[in-house]
Amino acid sequence: MESFFEKQLEEIAGEGRVLVQEELAGHTTFRVGGPADYYVRPQTPESLCRLVWYLKETERDFFVMGNGSNLLVSDLGYRGTVVDVSGLDEIRIEGTEIYAQAGALLSKAAQMALSAGLTGLEFASGIPGSIGGALVMNAGAYGSEMADVTREVILVGEDGTENSLSGSDMQFGYRTSICRKGKGVVSAARISLKPGDKTEIEEKMKELALKRKSRQPLEYPSAGSTFKRPEGYYAGKLIMDAGLPGYTIGGAQVSPKHCGFIINTGRATAADIYDLIMEVREKVGERFGVELEPEVCIIGDF
Ligand SMILES: Cc1cc2nc3c(=O)[nH]c(=O)nc-3n(C[C@H](O)[C@H](O)[C@H](O)COP(=O)(O)OP(=O)(O)OC[C@H]3O[C@@H](n4cnc5c(N)ncnc54)[C@H](O)[C@@H]3O)c2cc1C
């Protein structure tokens, strides 16, 4: 029987937009994760605002799912509500800016920038995240990051209202922003670019895609770099020097191709991946005295 809470969620998000006990493995690039009690897919900024307000007002636990490319969700799942913003995917060029809703894919934004002859987002073309997730994480690659191109972020606060934040209001840092302190849900953003030469932009994107393909284990499910880069070191190099390439627990493996990636070789559980993260940290800590901090967001109980 539908609970009152479920009915309320459906009233806010629309019919068929609330799933109960939805397996999260199908929503994460690691391809692991048990069921969420509730899984809601708002389709408009207004319904996202109402949802955030309602969840806060009723003191319910929730987290936002972007493209699930930086998440490790427990096999036990999540005892709360997952807000999936992939339905908020409007994206358009406004002069030299891109307006994009939170659920739009970063790769699509980069392709649109290319089509419009705008430079600045080439670095992001191979990052498999959403605009929202990329802003929260301050995603970056090859010397650039979201902080460099963000002019405005529309953030939904606890009271369900939208606020406009500048790039500096976002307090971007290395793979972090104000949102990682639980402050707000990204609804949309304006990315500021510069006029450029289409051929050069395309060449750059191709060059970076080739680099990724040759260096990263893109053929396996993963969440990209598992650990943040410790100051003065590279996580992948430390892991390699600790003798861990190919080190395996269950179906989780330190990628022999790029030790900074933990991959799901096919049958990994979230627990396998979690245990491997902990073991790699321990071994690198013992060997080099460097503490590796996960970049991957860990959700649920382990
Ligand atoms: C093959 C591969 C390569 C990768 N390469 C890179 C890389 O080069 N550089 C890099 O930085 N990252 C990389 N990543 C990691 C990942 O793609 C980025 O961190 C990305 O920005 C995450 O976006 P997402 O939409 O998937 O977020 P999710 O994984 O869905 O969420 C990440 C965090 O953001 C929160 N969140 C998501 N959307 C919102 C929102 N709208 N409002 C508030 N909170 C939100 C979530 O609750 C969670 O805490 C890679 C991952 C893979 C699998």
The ligand as a Tripos MOL2 file, in Angstrom:
@<TRIPOS>MOLECULE
LIG
   53    58     1     0     0
SMALL
NO_CHARGES

@<TRIPOS>ATOM
      1 C1         35.5010    6.8060  -16.3780 C.3       1 LIG1
      2 C2         35.4280    7.9940  -15.4480 C.ar      1 LIG1
      3 C3         36.2700    9.0640  -15.6390 C.ar      1 LIG1
      4 C4         36.2090   10.1730  -14.7840 C.ar      1 LIG1
      5 N1         37.0540   11.2140  -15.0070 N.ar      1 LIG1
      6 C5         36.9930   12.3030  -14.2020 C.ar      1 LIG1
      7 C6         37.8680   13.4080  -14.4160 C.ar      1 LIG1
      8 O1         38.6610   13.4480  -15.3380 O.2       1 LIG1
      9 N2         37.7750   14.4520  -13.5570 N.ar      1 LIG1
     10 C7         36.8970   14.4750  -12.5260 C.ar      1 LIG1
     11 O2         36.8470   15.4680  -11.7770 O.2       1 LIG1
     12 N3         36.0560   13.4360  -12.2960 N.ar      1 LIG1
     13 C8         36.0860   12.3550  -13.1080 C.ar      1 LIG1
     14 N4         35.2400   11.3050  -12.8780 N.ar      1 LIG1
     15 C9         34.3340   11.3200  -11.7210 C.3       1 LIG1
     16 C10        32.9420   11.9150  -11.9940 C.3       1 LIG1
     17 O3         32.5880   11.7620  -13.3660 O.3       1 LIG1
     18 C11        32.8760   13.3900  -11.6140 C.3       1 LIG1
     19 O4         33.1200   13.5870  -10.2340 O.3       1 LIG1
     20 C12        31.5030   13.9900  -11.9420 C.3       1 LIG1
     21 O5         31.5500   15.3650  -11.7950 O.3       1 LIG1
     22 C13        30.3830   13.4640  -11.0550 C.3       1 LIG1
     23 O6         29.1600   13.8990  -11.6080 O.3       1 LIG1
     24 P1         27.8370   13.0460  -11.4570 P.3       1 LIG1
     25 O7         26.7370   13.8300  -12.0810 O.co2     1 LIG1
     26 O8         28.0170   11.6800  -11.9470 O.co2     1 LIG1
     27 O9         27.6540   13.0750   -9.8850 O.3       1 LIG1
     28 P2         27.1870   11.8980   -8.9310 P.3       1 LIG1
     29 O10        28.2020   10.8200   -8.9350 O.co2     1 LIG1
     30 O11        25.7970   11.5200   -9.2410 O.co2     1 LIG1
     31 O12        27.2370   12.6570   -7.5280 O.3       1 LIG1
     32 C14        28.4570   13.1090   -6.9730 C.3       1 LIG1
     33 C15        28.1380   13.9560   -5.7220 C.3       1 LIG1
     34 O13        27.4680   15.1390   -6.1230 O.3       1 LIG1
     35 C16        26.1660   15.2110   -5.5150 C.3       1 LIG1
     36 N5         25.2790   15.8000   -6.5180 N.ar      1 LIG1
     37 C17        25.0890   15.4020   -7.7990 C.ar      1 LIG1
     38 N6         24.2590   16.2370   -8.4340 N.ar      1 LIG1
     39 C18        23.9070   17.1960   -7.5370 C.ar      1 LIG1
     40 C19        23.0750   18.3450   -7.5830 C.ar      1 LIG1
     41 N7         22.4020   18.6930   -8.6900 N.pl3     1 LIG1
     42 N8         22.9660   19.1090   -6.4650 N.ar      1 LIG1
     43 C20        23.6220   18.7710   -5.3240 C.ar      1 LIG1
     44 N9         24.4050   17.6820   -5.2040 N.ar      1 LIG1
     45 C21        24.5550   16.9120   -6.3050 C.ar      1 LIG1
     46 C22        25.8280   13.7850   -5.1360 C.3       1 LIG1
     47 O14        24.8850   13.7470   -4.0900 O.3       1 LIG1
     48 C23        27.1910   13.2620   -4.7390 C.3       1 LIG1
     49 O15        27.5180   13.7120   -3.4460 O.3       1 LIG1
     50 C24        35.2720   10.2010  -13.7230 C.ar      1 LIG1
     51 C25        34.4060    9.1110  -13.5450 C.ar      1 LIG1
     52 C26        34.4640    8.0170  -14.4080 C.ar      1 LIG1
     53 C27        33.5040    6.8770  -14.1970 C.3       1 LIG1
@<TRIPOS>BOND
     1     1     2 1
     2     2     3 ar
     3     2    52 ar
     4     3     4 ar
     5     4     5 ar
     6     4    50 ar
     7     5     6 ar
     8     6     7 ar
     9     6    13 1
    10     7     8 2
    11     7     9 ar
    12     9    10 ar
    13    10    11 2
    14    10    12 ar
    15    12    13 ar
    16    13    14 ar
    17    14    15 1
    18    14    50 ar
    19    15    16 1
    20    16    17 1
    21    16    18 1
    22    18    19 1
    23    18    20 1
    24    20    21 1
    25    20    22 1
    26    22    23 1
    27    23    24 1
    28    24    25 2
    29    24    26 1
    30    24    27 1
    31    27    28 1
    32    28    29 2
    33    28    30 1
    34    28    31 1
    35    31    32 1
    36    32    33 1
    37    33    34 1
    38    33    48 1
    39    34    35 1
    40    35    36 1
    41    35    46 1
    42    36    37 ar
    43    36    45 ar
    44    37    38 ar
    45    38    39 ar
    46    39    40 ar
    47    39    45 ar
    48    40    41 1
    49    40    42 ar
    50    42    43 ar
    51    43    44 ar
    52    44    45 ar
    53    46    47 1
    54    46    48 1
    55    48    49 1
    56    50    51 ar
    57    51    52 ar
    58    52    53 1
@<TRIPOS>SUBSTRUCTURE
     1 LIG1         1 GROUP 0 **** ****
